[in-house]
């Protein structure tokens, strides 16, 4: 039997769970599933993003700079949605990249890079 991969649930560092949940709801269209003062789970269709609070100290580094790539079919409608939300500017769509994708990306409030990607 072959393994069927169903999705990915990245856990991204956060300095402010309440602030970041609000940002993901407003700017990315995710819905809150669970939240406490240290952890949150958000979902949009079959995708989940988990946020975990970090103090950004030597003992508990924030480690920002995480990257996720969310693969989609038909990138144009979701691109237009993010333009309408003012999450990105219309100039951010990169078509027919050298590595065989159409894609756009943005940063959340903790400097995590989020790319929406359509394979060609």
C-alpha positions in Angstrom: 0.0 0.0 0.0 1.3 3.4 -0.9 1.5 6.3 1.5 -0.9 9.1 0.7 0.2 12.5 2.0 -2.8 14.6 3.0 -1.4 17.9 4.1 1.0 19.8 6.4 0.4 21.6 9.7 3.4 23.9 10.3 3.9 25.3 13.8 5.1 28.9 13.5 6.6 30.9 16.4 4.5 33.8 17.7 5.3 36.7 20.1 1.6 37.5 20.6 -1.0 34.8 20.0 -4.1 37.1 20.1 -2.5 39.5 17.7 -1.4 36.8 15.3 -4.7 34.9 15.3 -6.5 38.2 14.4 -4.0 38.8 11.6 -4.4 35.3 10.1 -8.2 35.6 10.2 -8.3 39.0 8.6 -5.4 38.8 6.1 -5.2 35.1 5.2 -8.8 33.9 5.6 -8.1 31.2 8.3 -10.6 30.4 11.0 -9.7 29.9 14.7 -10.2 26.3 15.9 -8.5 26.4 19.3 -6.6 29.1 21.2 -5.1 29.5 24.7 -2.4 31.9 25.8 0.4 29.7 24.5 -0.9 28.0 21.4 -3.5 28.4 18.6 -4.8 26.3 15.7 -6.3 27.9 12.6 -7.8 26.2 9.6 -8.8 27.1 6.1 -10.4 24.3 4.1 -7.9 21.3 4.5 -5.0 23.4 5.7 -4.0 24.1 9.3 -1.5 26.5 10.8 -0.4 26.2 14.4 1.0 29.2 16.3 3.1 28.6 19.4 4.2 31.4 21.7 7.9 32.0 22.4 9.5 34.5 24.7 12.3 35.4 22.3 14.9 34.9 24.9 18.1 32.8 24.9 16.3 30.0 26.7 13.1 30.2 24.5 14.1 31.7 21.1 11.5 32.9 18.7 13.6 31.7 15.8 11.5 33.7 13.2 12.1 33.2 9.6 10.2 30.0 9.1 8.9 29.3 5.6 5.9 27.4 4.4 4.8 26.7 0.9 1.1 26.0 0.3 0.4 24.3 -3.0 -2.8 25.0 -4.9 -4.4 24.5 -8.2 -5.7 27.6 -10.1 -3.7 30.3 -8.3 -5.5 33.3 -9.8 -8.6 33.3 -7.6 -6.6 33.0 -4.4 -4.1 35.6 -5.6 -7.0 38.1 -6.2 -8.4 37.3 -2.8 -5.1 38.3 -1.1 -4.9 41.5 -3.3 -8.5 42.4 -2.2 -7.5 41.7 1.5 -4.5 44.1 0.9 -2.2 41.3 2.2 -0.2 41.6 -1.0 0.2 44.1 -3.9 -0.9 43.1 -7.4 2.7 43.2 -8.6 3.7 40.2 -6.3 2.4 37.4 -8.6 5.4 35.6 -10.3 4.3 33.6 -13.3 6.2 30.8 -15.0 9.3 30.8 -12.7 12.5 29.1 -13.7 11.6 26.3 -11.2 8.2 25.6 -12.8 5.7 27.5 -10.7 3.3 30.4 -10.5 3.6 31.9 -7.0 3.3 34.8 -4.6 4.4 35.3 -1.1 4.2 37.5 2.0 5.4 37.7 5.6 3.3 37.4 8.7 3.9 39.6 11.8 6.7 37.3 13.1 8.6 37.4 9.8 7.5 33.9 8.7 7.4 33.7 4.9 4.3 32.2 3.4 4.2 31.3 -0.3 1.2 30.2 -2.3 2.4 28.0 -5.2 0.9 26.5 -8.3 3.0 23.9 -10.0 3.1 24.1 -13.8 
